[in-house]
Amino acid sequence: MASPSFSELHDSTLLELTLRWAEGEVVLSFQTGIADRESLALRACGVHKLCCPRQFPWGPSVSVNSIRETESRSLPALRELTVEMQSGDEIVVVAESFQIE
């Protein structure tokens, strides 16, 4: 089965975010609405930065609005993943690579 794309994670529920400091990994765990794939993890390897506000500017929510991957603005040799929550919060991870498992 092919890995889902970031766009398919719209409306997924963010269950957990784990920073593995010694390994330099961040793992985001989701419950999805994808058939035959009710849960999955998004793994960031070679993490240099993690920003995780939980301020609910649009109101409380545990659902994903969108996920996008771009070149990092702060560290151009790296990638930047932004998880926009339906609460309006943006979780930002700057890392060497990202993979959906």
N, C-alpha and C positions, 0 to 999 in steps of 0.2 A: 504494500500500500504506500503510495506517495505521501510525503509529509505535507501537511496543510500549509497554506501560505499565510502570511500575517493578516491579509484581508479577511480570511475565513475565521479569524479569532474575534471579529466584531460580536459583541454581546456575550462573549465568554465571561465566566466568573473567575476573577483572580482569587485563588485560594490561599496562596502563600508566596512569600518572597524570602529567599534564603541567601545570605552572603557567606560564602566559605572563604574566609579571610586568607588562610594559609595557602589555599589552592588558587586564589585569585578568580573565583567563580561566583556568579550570581545565577540562581535558578528560580524562575517564576513558574509556579504550578497553576494550571487552569482546568476548570470544568468547562467542557465545550458542548455545543449542540451538534457536533459532527457525528454522523452515523458511524458506528463501529470504532469510535475514538472518543469516548466520553471524557477522558482526561489526557493531558499532555503537559510537557515541560518545555520551557524555552531556556536554553543554557547559554550564558555568556562566558567566554573563556578569555583569560588574560585581561581581567577587569582592572581598569585604572581609575574609574570614577563611578559612583552611584549616588543619585539624588532621588529621594523618595518622600516627597511631601504627602501629607494626609490631612489636608485642610478643608476639603469639600466645598470649593467655591460655588459649585452648581447644586450642592445638596448631596447627602450621603448616597453612595452607590458602590457596589463591588464589581460592576460590569465594565468590560473594556469597550471603549468607543472606537479606537483605532491604534494600530501599531505601525511605525515607520522606521526604516533603517536608512541612515545617511552617513556621509563622511562627517567625522567629528569636527565641530567648529573649534573646540579648545585644543585638540590634539590631532592634527590633520592626517597623521599616518594610521589612525585608528578609525573604527566605526562607532556610530552613535545610534542607539536604539531608544526610541521614545514611545512609551506606552501611555496613551491618553485614556484616562479613565472617564466614565460617564459622570463622575463627581466633579470633573474639571481639573483634577490633579494630573500632573505629568511625571511619570517615573522615567528617569533618564539613566541609561547605562552606557558608559564609554568603555569599549573592550576591543580586543584583537579580532574576535569572531563571535557569531551567534548561530545557534542551530536549534531547530524544533525537534523534539524527541517524543 
